[in-house]
Amino acid sequence: MSANPALPPRLEHLSDWAKQNLTELITAASNDDFNTAFDQFISKHVKKIVFNDRELTRTEYKQRLLKERHNFVGATINIRNVVEVPKVEKGGETTEASGNVGLFYNAQYREGPGPRNPSGPNSDVFIPHNIHSSLNIEVEQDSSVLGPVFEERRRVFNLNQVYLEDQFSIQAASS
């Protein structure tokens, strides 16, 4: 049985949407991919971003995340736990279109040769650093997102993140 093209696609659960967008943001292969992932995750009209108890603008938050991509070789993410609370609409119905999501995750960024990694331009040596984070987001439909009627319009409008970085010593890439 095929899907009816006249019907809108079913919205994925808020937690799945959040996990997918966070993963795309952290593992983006290029800065262009990162910029696209950031814009698809964080609303251009975000109301509030709190990062380690400090309020940031959207631009400051983006720059903070880009800092992890210095001499970027790659990244992995392990989402440890997710909770979601869909918004309750008038009449008591819940919706996957908006609500709150909390994510606890670890990410590892790998940095190639550069000022903090003087191993040489053709080296397999990289510097890994781990991130441990708790991320709480409020997701809403973003009316400023243009596109077809079924375009994904969910974006983060409020964000509160606790973020800890561990720097490790230089390691050779495993074969």
C-alpha positions in Angstrom: 0.0 0.0 0.0 1.5 3.4 -1.0 1.2 6.6 1.0 -1.4 9.2 -0.2 0.6 12.1 -1.6 -2.2 14.5 -0.7 -1.7 13.8 3.0 1.0 15.5 5.0 3.9 13.3 6.1 3.6 12.2 9.8 5.7 14.3 12.1 8.5 12.4 13.7 8.6 12.5 17.5 10.1 15.6 19.1 12.9 13.5 20.6 13.7 11.9 17.3 13.7 15.3 15.6 16.0 16.7 18.3 18.4 13.7 18.2 18.7 13.9 14.4 19.3 17.6 14.3 21.8 17.6 17.1 23.7 14.7 15.4 23.7 16.5 12.1 25.0 19.7 13.8 27.9 17.9 15.6 29.0 15.6 12.8 28.6 18.0 9.9 31.5 17.3 7.5 32.1 20.9 6.4 31.4 24.4 7.7 28.7 24.7 5.0 27.0 21.6 6.4 27.4 23.0 9.9 25.7 26.3 8.9 22.8 24.4 7.3 22.4 22.1 10.3 22.5 25.1 12.7 19.8 27.0 10.7 17.6 23.9 10.6 17.9 23.4 14.4 18.1 26.9 16.0 15.5 29.4 14.9 16.7 32.7 13.5 14.2 34.2 16.0 15.4 32.3 19.0 14.2 33.9 22.2 16.8 32.8 24.7 20.1 30.8 24.8 21.8 30.1 28.1 25.1 28.3 27.9 26.8 27.4 31.2 24.7 29.9 33.0 25.6 32.7 30.5 23.1 34.2 28.2 24.3 34.3 24.6 23.0 35.6 21.3 22.4 33.2 18.4 25.6 34.4 16.8 27.6 34.0 20.0 26.3 30.5 20.5 27.1 29.5 16.9 30.6 30.9 17.3 31.0 28.8 20.5 30.0 25.7 18.7 32.3 26.5 15.7 35.2 26.7 18.1 35.0 22.9 18.5 35.6 22.6 14.8 39.2 24.1 14.8 41.2 21.9 12.4 38.2 19.6 12.4 38.8 16.0 11.3 35.6 14.5 12.5 33.2 14.0 15.4 31.0 11.3 16.9 28.1 11.7 19.3 26.6 9.3 21.8 23.2 10.5 23.0 22.8 8.9 26.4 19.2 9.8 27.3 16.3 11.9 26.0 13.1 13.0 27.5 10.3 14.9 25.8 7.2 16.6 26.8 5.0 17.4 23.8 2.9 20.6 24.0 -0.7 20.2 25.2 -3.0 22.0 22.8 -6.4 23.4 23.6 -8.8 20.6 24.2 -6.1 18.5 25.9 -4.5 16.9 22.8 -0.8 16.7 22.6 1.2 17.5 19.5 4.6 16.4 18.1 4.9 19.8 16.4 6.1 21.6 19.6 7.2 21.0 23.2 10.3 20.5 25.3 13.1 18.0 24.9 16.0 17.3 27.2 19.1 15.5 25.9 22.2 14.2 27.7 25.1 13.4 25.4 28.8 12.9 24.9 30.6 14.0 21.8 34.2 13.5 20.6 35.8 16.0 18.2 39.0 15.1 16.5 41.5 17.8 15.6 44.1 17.4 12.9 47.5 19.0 12.5 47.7 22.6 13.5 48.9 25.0 16.3 47.6 22.7 19.1 48.7 19.6 17.2 52.2 20.1 15.8 52.5 16.5 14.4 52.9 17.6 10.7 50.4 18.0 7.8 50.6 14.4 6.6 50.3 12.8 10.0 47.6 10.3 11.3 47.9 11.9 14.7 44.9 13.8 16.0 43.9 15.4 19.2 40.5 14.2 20.5 38.5 16.2 23.0 35.3 15.1 24.6 32.2 17.1 25.3 29.7 16.1 28.1 26.5 18.0 27.9 22.9 18.4 29.0 20.8 20.2 26.5 17.2 21.4 27.2 15.3 22.9 24.3 11.9 24.3 23.7 10.7 23.5 20.1 8.0 25.5 18.3 6.8 25.9 14.8 8.7 28.7 13.1 6.4 30.7 10.9 9.3 32.5 9.3 10.5 29.2 7.6 9.4 29.4 4.0 8.8 26.5 1.6 6.2 23.9 0.6 3.3 23.4 2.8 4.8 20.2 4.3 8.2 21.9 5.0 9.7 21.0 8.4 9.2 24.2 10.4 10.2 23.0 13.9 13.0 25.0 15.4 14.5 25.6 18.8 13.3 28.9 20.4 14.7 28.5 23.9 17.9 26.6 24.8 19.7 25.9 28.1 22.9 24.0 27.9 25.4 22.7 30.5 28.6 21.9 28.6 31.9 20.5 29.9 35.0 19.9 27.7 37.8 17.4 28.4 41.0 17.8 26.4 43.1 14.7 25.8 46.7 14.1 24.8 47.7 13.6 21.2 46.8 10.1 19.9 47.7 8.2 16.7 44.7 7.3 14.5 43.8 3.6 14.8 43.9 1.6 11.6 
